[in-house]
């Protein structure tokens, strides 16, 4: 897809920019990447607030093979095909993806609180 085609597709959502990266492209709004394109397919960012939208439709995550051969799964999922013909619903999904992209990711366990420090008394001289 050409950048102009993508801009037209997301026009009901607002202004987007497209940047080539890693053999595909990232789709950005206000400097935040909320979608990507790989092999002609658009994937939207998924987070806590919109994951059920994707699960309800059984949409596959974006994956790629690492150099060692293992499969990496990203926090982007395939955009429903019907959205290519429904700009208003695409705008709803894009807003949710932008919100997901703006939130910091939760990784692993939350950090443990630091142990309290003992106050050291100055040595008498």
C-alpha positions as CSV (number, residue, x, y, z in Angstrom):
1,X,0.0,0.0,0.0
2,X,1.3,3.4,-0.9
3,X,1.4,6.1,1.8
4,X,-1.3,8.2,0.1
5,X,-3.6,5.1,0.1
6,X,-3.0,4.6,3.8
7,X,-3.6,8.3,4.5
8,X,-6.9,8.1,2.6
9,X,-7.9,4.9,4.4
10,X,-7.4,6.5,7.8
11,X,-8.9,9.9,6.8
12,X,-11.9,9.6,9.1
13,X,-9.5,8.9,12.0
14,X,-7.2,11.9,11.3
15,X,-3.8,12.6,9.8
16,X,-1.3,9.8,9.7
17,X,2.2,9.4,8.5
18,X,3.9,6.3,7.2
19,X,7.5,5.4,7.7
20,X,9.3,2.5,6.1
21,X,10.9,0.2,8.6
22,X,12.1,-3.5,8.7
23,X,10.7,-4.5,5.3
24,X,7.3,-3.0,6.2
25,X,6.1,0.3,7.4
26,X,4.9,2.0,10.6
27,X,1.7,4.1,10.8
28,X,2.0,7.1,13.1
29,X,-0.4,9.6,14.5
30,X,1.0,12.6,16.5
31,X,4.4,10.9,16.5
32,X,3.2,7.6,18.0
33,X,3.2,4.4,16.1
34,X,-0.2,2.7,16.5
35,X,-0.2,0.4,13.5
36,X,2.2,-1.4,11.1
37,X,2.1,-2.9,7.7
38,X,3.7,-6.2,6.8
39,X,3.2,-8.1,3.5
40,X,0.4,-5.7,2.6
41,X,-1.6,-6.4,5.8
42,X,-2.3,-3.7,8.5
43,X,-1.9,-4.7,12.1
44,X,-3.1,-2.4,15.0
45,X,-1.5,-2.0,18.4
46,X,-3.2,-4.0,21.1
47,X,-3.2,-3.2,24.8
48,X,-5.3,-3.8,27.9
49,X,-8.1,-1.4,26.7
50,X,-8.7,-3.0,23.3
51,X,-7.5,-6.6,23.4
52,X,-11.1,-7.9,23.7
53,X,-12.0,-6.3,20.4
54,X,-9.4,-8.5,18.7
55,X,-10.0,-11.6,20.7
56,X,-13.8,-11.4,19.9
57,X,-12.9,-11.6,16.2
58,X,-10.1,-14.2,16.7
59,X,-7.6,-11.9,14.9
60,X,-4.0,-13.2,14.7
61,X,-1.0,-11.3,16.2
62,X,1.8,-10.1,14.1
63,X,4.7,-12.5,14.3
64,X,8.1,-12.8,12.7
65,X,11.0,-15.3,12.7
66,X,14.1,-14.2,14.6
67,X,17.6,-15.1,13.4
68,X,17.7,-18.1,15.7
69,X,14.5,-19.4,14.1
70,X,12.2,-18.8,17.1
71,X,8.9,-17.0,16.5
72,X,8.5,-13.5,18.0
73,X,5.0,-12.4,18.8
74,X,4.3,-8.6,18.8
75,X,1.6,-6.6,20.5
76,X,-0.1,-5.9,17.2
77,X,-3.0,-7.8,15.7
78,X,-4.4,-8.1,12.2
79,X,-7.0,-5.4,11.4
80,X,-10.4,-6.9,10.4
81,X,-10.8,-6.9,6.7
82,X,-14.2,-5.2,6.9
83,X,-12.5,-2.0,8.2
84,X,-10.9,-1.4,4.7
85,X,-14.5,-0.5,3.6
86,X,-15.8,1.2,6.7
87,X,-13.8,4.4,7.5
88,X,-15.9,5.3,10.6
89,X,-15.4,1.9,12.3
90,X,-11.7,2.0,11.3
91,X,-11.5,5.3,13.1
92,X,-12.9,3.7,16.3
93,X,-10.4,0.9,16.1
94,X,-7.5,3.3,15.3
95,X,-8.3,5.5,18.3
96,X,-8.2,2.4,20.5
97,X,-4.9,1.3,19.0
98,X,-3.5,4.8,19.5
99,X,-4.5,4.8,23.2
100,X,-2.9,1.3,23.5
101,X,0.3,2.6,21.9
102,X,0.4,5.7,24.2
103,X,0.4,3.5,27.4
104,X,3.6,2.1,28.7
105,X,3.8,-1.7,28.2
106,X,3.5,-4.0,31.2
107,X,6.5,-6.2,31.2
108,X,6.9,-9.1,33.6
109,X,6.4,-8.7,37.3
110,X,6.2,-5.2,38.9
111,X,9.4,-4.0,40.4
112,X,9.9,-4.7,44.0
113,X,10.1,-1.7,46.3
114,X,13.6,-0.7,47.3
115,X,14.7,-1.9,50.7
116,X,14.8,1.0,53.3
117,X,18.3,2.3,53.9
118,X,19.8,2.4,57.3
119,X,20.9,5.8,58.4
120,X,24.6,5.7,59.0
121,X,25.9,7.7,61.9
122,X,29.0,9.7,61.3
123,X,32.1,8.2,62.9
124,X,33.5,10.1,65.8
125,X,37.0,11.4,65.1
